[in-house]
């Protein structure tokens, strides 16, 4: 059973990805392959918004997946946005300085809009 849902808006080129469960070594390979295929096959997918509200754990494999996704999108003049990031994961990602590479939106930032 997949731990993600993907939806591509062909008009805007925004690919929405909802990840559930843990983003770790044991379940990253399938998601990595699907996202790579989505980028490679679509001329329209220029922005990926990854909702990680339902992630409990993220390890180095999960971080590697996000960096690889960012690099693939950047090569096509696209961008990666992480949305609904919990406070502990947000702090972890800012400690790694990932916010200087792609946009990271804390879970409560959407409530302020």
C-alpha beads as a LAMMPS data file, in Angstrom:
LAMMPS data file: protein, C-alpha beads

113 atoms
112 bonds

1 atom types
1 bond types

-500.0 500.0 xlo xhi
-500.0 500.0 ylo yhi
-500.0 500.0 zlo zhi

Masses

1 110.0

Atoms # bond

1 1 1 0.000 0.000 0.000
2 1 1 1.338 3.422 -0.971
3 1 1 2.093 6.031 1.643
4 1 1 1.466 8.930 -0.723
5 1 1 -1.068 10.541 -3.067
6 1 1 -0.062 12.545 -6.146
7 1 1 -2.198 14.970 -8.140
8 1 1 -0.955 17.048 -11.090
9 1 1 -2.824 20.188 -12.118
10 1 1 -2.010 20.250 -15.833
11 1 1 -3.033 23.893 -16.225
12 1 1 -0.799 25.325 -13.508
13 1 1 1.939 22.685 -13.537
14 1 1 1.671 22.229 -9.773
15 1 1 2.068 18.672 -8.586
16 1 1 0.586 18.111 -5.116
17 1 1 2.033 15.254 -3.112
18 1 1 0.546 14.125 0.206
19 1 1 2.892 11.864 2.178
20 1 1 1.590 9.755 5.067
21 1 1 3.479 7.745 7.671
22 1 1 7.239 7.818 7.932
23 1 1 9.620 9.111 5.284
24 1 1 12.503 6.753 5.906
25 1 1 14.801 4.245 4.211
26 1 1 12.319 1.402 4.269
27 1 1 9.664 3.245 2.251
28 1 1 11.444 5.980 0.247
29 1 1 12.463 4.006 -2.837
30 1 1 8.962 3.625 -4.291
31 1 1 8.107 7.295 -3.737
32 1 1 11.473 8.373 -5.192
33 1 1 10.814 6.331 -8.368
34 1 1 7.279 7.688 -8.765
35 1 1 8.365 11.311 -8.289
36 1 1 11.284 10.909 -10.709
37 1 1 8.935 9.441 -13.307
38 1 1 6.495 12.318 -12.758
39 1 1 9.261 14.864 -13.363
40 1 1 10.742 13.019 -16.345
41 1 1 7.457 12.378 -18.153
42 1 1 5.755 15.691 -17.596
43 1 1 6.656 18.942 -19.262
44 1 1 4.054 20.611 -17.064
45 1 1 5.214 19.560 -13.581
46 1 1 7.360 22.549 -12.635
47 1 1 6.392 22.925 -8.991
48 1 1 5.926 20.219 -6.394
49 1 1 4.072 21.015 -3.184
50 1 1 4.717 18.212 -0.724
51 1 1 2.340 18.079 2.246
52 1 1 4.108 16.328 5.113
53 1 1 1.564 17.000 7.872
54 1 1 1.090 13.268 8.417
55 1 1 4.785 12.349 8.646
56 1 1 5.892 10.984 11.998
57 1 1 9.569 10.313 11.292
58 1 1 11.982 11.480 8.624
59 1 1 15.491 10.044 8.398
60 1 1 18.521 10.659 6.185
61 1 1 16.931 8.698 3.314
62 1 1 13.864 10.947 3.496
63 1 1 16.036 14.065 3.535
64 1 1 17.968 12.628 0.582
65 1 1 14.724 12.102 -1.311
66 1 1 13.704 15.739 -0.747
67 1 1 17.123 17.033 -1.818
68 1 1 17.085 14.843 -4.941
69 1 1 13.575 16.087 -5.762
70 1 1 14.705 19.684 -5.282
71 1 1 17.758 19.162 -7.514
72 1 1 15.704 17.497 -10.273
73 1 1 13.158 20.304 -10.213
74 1 1 15.818 23.016 -10.117
75 1 1 17.426 21.509 -13.244
76 1 1 14.081 22.050 -15.006
77 1 1 13.607 25.561 -13.565
78 1 1 11.047 24.200 -11.134
79 1 1 10.745 24.412 -7.384
80 1 1 9.955 22.371 -4.307
81 1 1 7.698 23.575 -1.502
82 1 1 7.149 21.605 1.704
83 1 1 3.824 22.393 3.328
84 1 1 2.216 21.603 6.671
85 1 1 5.585 20.911 8.302
86 1 1 5.275 20.106 12.012
87 1 1 7.319 22.191 14.442
88 1 1 9.855 19.432 15.319
89 1 1 10.453 18.589 11.646
90 1 1 10.632 22.295 10.772
91 1 1 13.311 22.822 13.442
92 1 1 15.209 19.763 12.196
93 1 1 15.130 21.015 8.596
94 1 1 16.212 24.533 9.504
95 1 1 19.063 23.100 11.569
96 1 1 20.154 21.314 8.378
97 1 1 19.728 24.647 6.550
98 1 1 17.349 23.105 4.039
99 1 1 15.231 26.261 4.140
100 1 1 17.985 27.970 2.143
101 1 1 17.413 25.494 -0.708
102 1 1 13.645 25.128 -0.850
103 1 1 10.582 26.659 0.763
104 1 1 9.460 25.105 4.048
105 1 1 6.060 26.193 5.363
106 1 1 5.267 25.374 9.006
107 1 1 1.886 23.757 9.664
108 1 1 0.471 26.841 11.387
109 1 1 1.488 29.240 8.565
110 1 1 -1.530 28.244 6.460
111 1 1 -3.866 29.002 9.386
112 1 1 -2.733 32.625 9.411
113 1 1 -3.820 33.225 5.801

Bonds

1 1 1 2
2 1 2 3
3 1 3 4
4 1 4 5
5 1 5 6
6 1 6 7
7 1 7 8
8 1 8 9
9 1 9 10
10 1 10 11
11 1 11 12
12 1 12 13
13 1 13 14
14 1 14 15
15 1 15 16
16 1 16 17
17 1 17 18
18 1 18 19
19 1 19 20
20 1 20 21
21 1 21 22
22 1 22 23
23 1 23 24
24 1 24 25
25 1 25 26
26 1 26 27
27 1 27 28
28 1 28 29
29 1 29 30
30 1 30 31
31 1 31 32
32 1 32 33
33 1 33 34
34 1 34 35
35 1 35 36
36 1 36 37
37 1 37 38
38 1 38 39
39 1 39 40
40 1 40 41
41 1 41 42
42 1 42 43
43 1 43 44
44 1 44 45
45 1 45 46
46 1 46 47
47 1 47 48
48 1 48 49
49 1 49 50
50 1 50 51
51 1 51 52
52 1 52 53
53 1 53 54
54 1 54 55
55 1 55 56
56 1 56 57
57 1 57 58
58 1 58 59
59 1 59 60
60 1 60 61
61 1 61 62
62 1 62 63
63 1 63 64
64 1 64 65
65 1 65 66
66 1 66 67
67 1 67 68
68 1 68 69
69 1 69 70
70 1 70 71
71 1 71 72
72 1 72 73
73 1 73 74
74 1 74 75
75 1 75 76
76 1 76 77
77 1 77 78
78 1 78 79
79 1 79 80
80 1 80 81
81 1 81 82
82 1 82 83
83 1 83 84
84 1 84 85
85 1 85 86
86 1 86 87
87 1 87 88
88 1 88 89
89 1 89 90
90 1 90 91
91 1 91 92
92 1 92 93
93 1 93 94
94 1 94 95
95 1 95 96
96 1 96 97
97 1 97 98
98 1 98 99
99 1 99 100
100 1 100 101
101 1 101 102
102 1 102 103
103 1 103 104
104 1 104 105
105 1 105 106
106 1 106 107
107 1 107 108
108 1 108 109
109 1 109 110
110 1 110 111
111 1 111 112
112 1 112 113
